[in-house]
């Protein structure tokens, strides 16, 4: 089953959104008295960020392979595909890195942030 690039980007964005919402929920639960939830949610956030990043790289590699396989693209178009990835890919990639960084900080210092 082939998944369109737009749907695949949506799934990655949804995964990152779930990571942030889980941290917000864990913070709320930790404020109610369960102190371990928030710091452990940082580990979950890192895991989801890493999964999103791997999915993004796989999508981009698949897209590049399609461009290089087709004979209708000029060498200039192929070079631009490598040097200028799609804006959605770049934005989601940055968001996944930030999610991983914040997840690491929460994982390491979550108990001190409460």
N, C-alpha and C positions, 0 to 999 in steps of 0.2 A: 504494500500500500504506500503510495507516494503522498507525502505531506507537502503542501505548498510552503514556500519560504515565509510567507506572511503568517501562516498558522504556526509555523515552527517558532518564529520570533515571538508570537503571542504567548506560546507555551513557556518560553524562557522568561518573558516578562512576568507571567503569572507566578512562576516559581520564585522569582526574586521578590514579588509582592507578598507571597505567602511567608517568606523568610522574615520580612519586616513586620508583618502583622503578628507573626508568632512571637517575635521579641516584644512587641507592644503588649500582647496578651500576657506574656510571662512577667513583664514588669508590673502589670496590674495585679496579677496573682501574688507576686512577691510582696507587693505593698500590703496585701491582706494578711500576710504572715508566713507564707511558704518561701523562705529565703533562698533556696537553691534553684528555683525555677529560672530566674533571670540570668544568672551566670551560665547555666547549662544551655539556655537558649542561644547563647553566643556560639556554642559548638554546632548546634543545628543550623544556625545562620551561615557559618563557614562551610558546612557540608553542602547546603543548597547553593551557595555562591560558587563553589567549586564545580558542582554539577552543571550549573547554568553556563559557566565559562567553558567547560568541555563541550557542551552542546553547541555553543556559539562557534567554537573553533571547527567542530565537525561540519556545521552548516556552511561556514565560509569556505572550507576546503572542498566541499561538495559543489558549491557554486563555482569556485575557481576551476575545478576539474571539468565542469560542464562548458565553461567559456573556452578553455584550452582544447577541448575535444572537438568543438564546433569549428568548421573551417570558414565560417562566414565572418568571423571576427578578425580584424586586422591586428598586426603586432602592437600597434599603438593602443588599441582598445584593451588588449590583453595586459599590457603594462599598466594602464590606468586601473584595471580591475585589481591588480596586486597592490598598487600604491594608494589607491583611494577606495577603501571598502565602503559598503553601503552605510548611510548615516544611521540606520536602525541598528546595524551591527556595532558600530562604534559607540553609540549611546548605551546599548545594553551591555557591551563589554566594560565600559567605564563603571556602570552601575554594579555589575557583578564584582569588579575589583573593590569598589567602595563597600559593598556588602560584606565581602570577605575581611576587609580591614576593620570595619566596625564590629563584625562578629568576633574577630580575634580580640579586640579591646574589651568587649563585653564578656567574652569567655574568660579572659585573664583577670579583669578588674571589676566584674559585675557585682561581686559582693561588696566592694568598696564604693560603688556608685549608688547603692541604695541608700 
